Amino acid sequence: MEIKIGVQHVAREIVVDSALQAQEAVDRITAAVSSGDPLTLTDTKGNVTVVPANVIGYASVGAEQKRTVGFTPFAKQD
């Protein structure tokens, strides 16, 4: 699940590839903004990202999709 966080007064957004489900990610972001506690997210490699809640400008949670693995056969060309 890709989570993008926009930080106030910073041109670049923070992107975290997390194993969280979409609703769980939204709940964590909402709780952090409501309480003022820092938002802590762990990515799929185990890296931890901590964002102070008072600087979160926006958050975008990607849609849940299953990724396909393998090759797509190409149409034969004569």
C-alpha positions in Angstrom: 0.0 0.0 0.0 1.5 3.3 -1.1 1.0 6.1 1.4 1.9 9.7 0.3 2.2 12.4 2.9 2.5 16.1 2.1 4.4 18.1 4.6 3.6 21.8 5.0 6.2 24.2 3.5 8.1 21.3 1.8 7.9 20.7 -1.9 8.5 17.0 -1.8 6.1 14.5 -0.4 7.0 11.5 1.8 6.2 8.1 0.2 5.9 5.0 2.3 5.3 1.5 0.8 3.5 -0.1 3.8 1.9 -3.5 4.5 -1.1 -1.8 6.1 -4.6 -2.2 4.8 -6.1 1.0 3.4 -8.6 1.5 6.2 -5.9 0.9 8.9 -3.7 3.5 7.3 -6.5 6.1 7.1 -7.3 5.3 10.8 -3.7 5.9 11.9 -3.4 9.1 9.9 -6.7 10.4 11.3 -5.8 9.5 14.9 -2.4 11.2 14.6 -3.9 14.4 13.2 -6.7 14.5 15.8 -4.5 13.8 18.8 -1.4 15.7 17.7 0.8 12.7 18.3 3.4 11.9 15.6 2.4 9.6 12.8 4.7 6.5 12.8 4.7 4.2 9.7 6.8 1.2 9.0 7.5 0.3 5.4 7.8 -3.2 3.8 11.6 -3.2 4.4 11.3 -2.4 8.1 12.3 1.3 7.8 10.4 3.5 10.2 9.1 7.0 9.2 8.0 9.5 11.9 6.1 12.6 10.8 5.0 15.3 13.4 1.2 15.5 13.1 1.2 19.3 13.1 3.1 19.5 9.8 0.9 17.0 7.8 -0.6 19.0 4.9 -2.4 16.0 3.3 -2.2 12.2 3.0 -3.0 10.0 0.1 -3.6 6.3 0.6 -3.4 4.2 -2.6 -6.1 1.8 -3.6 -5.6 -1.8 -2.7 -4.6 -3.9 -5.7 -3.2 -7.3 -6.1 0.0 -7.2 -8.1 0.3 -9.7 -10.9 3.5 -11.6 -11.4 4.7 -13.1 -14.6 4.8 -12.2 -18.3 2.1 -11.2 -20.6 2.3 -13.0 -23.9 2.6 -10.8 -26.9 0.4 -11.3 -30.0 2.2 -13.0 -32.9 3.1 -10.8 -35.7 3.5 -12.3 -39.2 
